[in-house]
Amino acid sequence: MRILTLSDEVIVPIYSPAVRQRFGGVDLIIGCGDLPYYYLEYVVSMLDAPLFFVRGNHASVEEYGAAGPRCEPLGGVDLHGQVVNYNGLLMAGVEGSERYSRGPFQYTQTEMWGHVLRMAPNLIRNRILYGRCLDIFVTHAPPWGIHDQPDAAHRGIQAFRWLLQVFHPAIHFHGHSHVYRPDTITKTRFHRTQVINTYPYRETEFRHVPARLGIPGFRSGAQEHRDGV
């Protein structure tokens, strides 16, 4: 399965017909926040692949366009607080970042714990039904102590780190942490989870093992995050 993940910045080669030549054939599009809805809609229309997303801390409650106001990208599935089974792929997500101002998609660490713990019964149910809790965890903010920064706006989320330790998703995709240096660490193995900062885009090949007690496999795509972003 080829997955295109996007976050935080509109990239001209992606917001153009060139996206079809570069990423045609992807099976899944995942938005990790702070992207305008029109951008995600354009990518979906060009690649004809399903979209799952979470909002970032800078997201607008309502976006206005030629089609009128809307509160989410048309045709996308909002993962916030949800545990979703998409053709056997188990996904869950949480929007926003730690609260540092009055933005609508900012939460205290305690509120983030609430988002995560409300999903826990369904994650346990997945373990009973499918032999694993979660394949892909999607957030805007990173987990505590991984790819985060010391300032209030970019601190990681404690509850996300706990979820990785307890429920062992194969991959955790996040955004929020902008990358300005080529030596910035953007992939970290944490227990059984590959944590990936997808800013501003990344292509990943995910090998899903369908056996009931099999652990999903992971292989990073050779094209991921290349060519002068």
N, C-alpha and C positions, 0 to 999 in steps of 0.2 A: 504494500500500500504506500503510495506517494502522498505526502502531506505537505501543503504549503501553509506556513504560518506567517502572520503579519502583525506588526504592532508599531504604534507611536509616530510613524512618519510616512507621508505619502511619497512614494518613489516613482519618479517619472517613467522609467522603463516598464514598470508594472502598470501604471495608469496610462497605458497606451496599447495599441494593437500588438506591440512586440511581446506582450505578456503571453500571448497564445503560442508564439514560437518558443519562448523560453520555458514555459511551464505547462504547455498543453499535455494532457494526459494525467494530470494530478487527480487523485481520487477524493481528496478532502481538502477543504480550506478552513483554517482556524484563525480567527481574529483575537488577538490578545490585548486589545484595548487601545484607546486614544487614537482611533482612526475615524474619519468621517464616514457616515453611512454610505454616501454616494460612492466612495472609493471601494468599499467592500462589495457593493452591488455591482459595480463595474467589473471587478475581478470575477465574481460569480457568473455574470452574463458572458464573459469572454471565455471562461474555462469550463462552464457548464458542469460544475461540481458543487456538492452540498457545502453549506457554510454553517459552522458553529462558532459562537463568539462570546466574549465577555466585554463589558465596558471598562474603560480606564478612568482614572481620577479626573481627567480633563473632559470627559464626554459631556455633551449637551443632553439635557432632558428631552429636548425636541429639536429636530433638524428640519430646516425648510428647504424645499427644492421645487423643481418643475412639477413634480407629482403631488405637491402639497406637503404639509407637515407630517413627520413620522417620528416615532420614538425608538425605532430600531431599523437595521438594514432589512429591506424587503427580501423575504425568502430565507432569512437566516434563523437559526435556532439559538435562543439565549440560554447559555449554560449556567447562569448564575444561580447557585443554590440547588442545582438539578443534578441528578444522576441519570444518565441516558444510555440506553443500549441501542447503538446504531449498527444494524447488521452484524451483531456479535461483538462490536467494539464498545467497550465500557468507558464512558467519559463522564467527567464531572467538572464543575468550574465555580470560581468565585471572582466577582468583579472588584474593581477599585483598588485603593491603596490605604495606608494608614492615614488617619485624619490629621491634617496640618492646617486646614483652612475650612471654609464653609461650603466646599464643593459637595454636590449631591451624591457622588460616588466615592466618598471617603468614610472610613470607619475606624473606630478605636480598635485596639488589639482585642479588647473584650468582645466587641461586636463581631470581629472576624472569627473569634472562637465560636460564637453563636452560629454563624454561617456554616462552619465546618461541622460542628457537632450535630446540627440538624440533618446533615447528609449521612451521618454515620450509620443509622439503622439500614439505609438502603445499600450502603457499601458492605455491611455485614451480610445482608440478604444476597448480594452478588456472590459473596464467597460461598454461601450455601448452595446457590443455584448453579454457579459457573466455575467454581473452584478457584476464583481469584476475586479481589475486591474492585480493582480499577486498572484500566490500561493507560488512560491518558488523563492527566489533571491539567486544567487550563485556568490560569489566573492572569491578572495584570501585574500585580506586585510579585516580587520574588519571595522565597521563603527566608526566614530569619537566618542570617549568617551566611547566605549563599547568594552571590551576585548582588548584594544590597550595598547601601551606602550609609554612613553614620548620621546624615542629616535627617530631620524629621520627615521630610517629603519622600525619602527613598529608603527608609528602613524596611527590612523584610518583615514578614508576618510570622509570628510564633506558631500560630495554629497550622499554617501550611507545613512547617517543618515537622510538627507532630503527625500530621496526616501522612507524610512520606514515611515516617518511621513506623507507623502502625499499619497502614493499608497498602504500602509498597506498589504504587503505580509504576508502570514501566517507564513512562516519560512524564515529566512536568514541564510544560511549555509556559513561559511567562514573558512579559515585556517590561516596560517601566524604567529599566536601567539602561540608559542610553550609552552607546559604545562610541568612544572618540579616539581610542588608541588601538593599534593592531595587536598589542600584547594583552589586551583585556581578556580575562577568562570568561567565556560564555557557555561552556559546558562543564558540568561537575557531576561526578558520580557520588550519590549520597545513598548509602545502604544499597537497595536494589533499584533505585530510581536514577535515571539520567535527567538531570535538571538542565534545561536549555533556555538561555536568553535568546529570544527570537528577534530582537530588535535589529534592523527594521523588517527583515524577512529572512526566512530560512526554508529550504526544502529538505525534508527528512523522509527516508524510507523506513517504514515500520513493518516488521515481519510479525504477524500475529499467529501465535500457535493455538489452534482451536481445541486441542485436547482439554478435557475438563480440569485436570490438575496441572496442565502445562503453564509455564511462566512465559508471558509474551516476550518475544525477542526484539532486539533493537539493532539497527544498523544505520549509521549516519550516511545520508546521500552525498555523493562526491561533489554535487553542484551547490551545496548549501552555502549561503551568505558569501558569494563571490562577486567579482567584477565591479569594482568601483562604486560601492554604495556611498 
